[in-house]
Amino acid sequence: MPASLLFLFLDASVWTALGACLFLATAVFLFVFYIDPDASDLAPHRTKLDQLLERRDTIYDNLRDLKFEYRAGKYSDGYYELMKNSLEDEAALVLTEIEQTTESQVRRPRPPRPAPAEPVLSDRRSTR
């Protein structure tokens, strides 16, 4: 019997194993080359502190823009004061949250330190 026809007489379990390997290889190939990662998977994780600092910077930018537009004559005195007070109150809240967040990061409980070993003095004296 020619060796080329020998593959036809393989056991059913061998065919099942070959089919599973072929399926797995195809799935891996498709996953590696045809599935694009989501942009959110590549973005670095932002901590709460990062979000608060960004919010603080945005509020400061808004205050600066409000002051500039008030000086340019776009807003009345009453509206300017109302908006300025609102932004300052919001900034105070954000700064308080930043302070609380940084305190919780700084004040982590630490294990007690072992006492430093005292130097051992020898009772032997040189007699030379």
Residue, then its C-alpha position, 0 to 999 in steps of 0.5 A: m500500500p502506498a504511503s500517500l494513502l495511509f492517512l485514510f486509515l487513521d483512527a477516528s480519535v486521530w482525526t478528531a485531534l487533528g481537527a481540533c488542532l486545525f481549529l485552534a490554529t485558525a482561531v489563534f491566527l484570526f485573533v492575532f492578525y484580524i482583531d484590532p484592540d480597543a482604544s480604551d485597552l491601550a489608554p493608561h488607567r487614570t487614578k482619582l487623583d489624576q481626575l481631580l487634578e485635571r478638574r482643578d486645572t479646568i476650573y482654573d482655566n475657566l476662571r482665567d477665561l471668565k476674568f479675561e472676558y469680563r475685562a473685555g466687556k462681555y459680562s456684567d458685574g453681577y454675572y461676573e461675580l456670580m460665575k466667579n463665586s460659583l467657580e471658586d466654590e467648585a475649586a475649593l471643593v476639588l482642592t479639599e478632595i485632592e487634599q483628602t486623597t493625598e492624605s489617605q495615600v500618605r498616611r498609610p499604616r506602617p509596621p513597627r520598626p524593629a529596635p536597632a541592635e545595640p553594639v556589644l562591648s567586649d569585656r576583654r581588654s588587650t594586655r599587650 
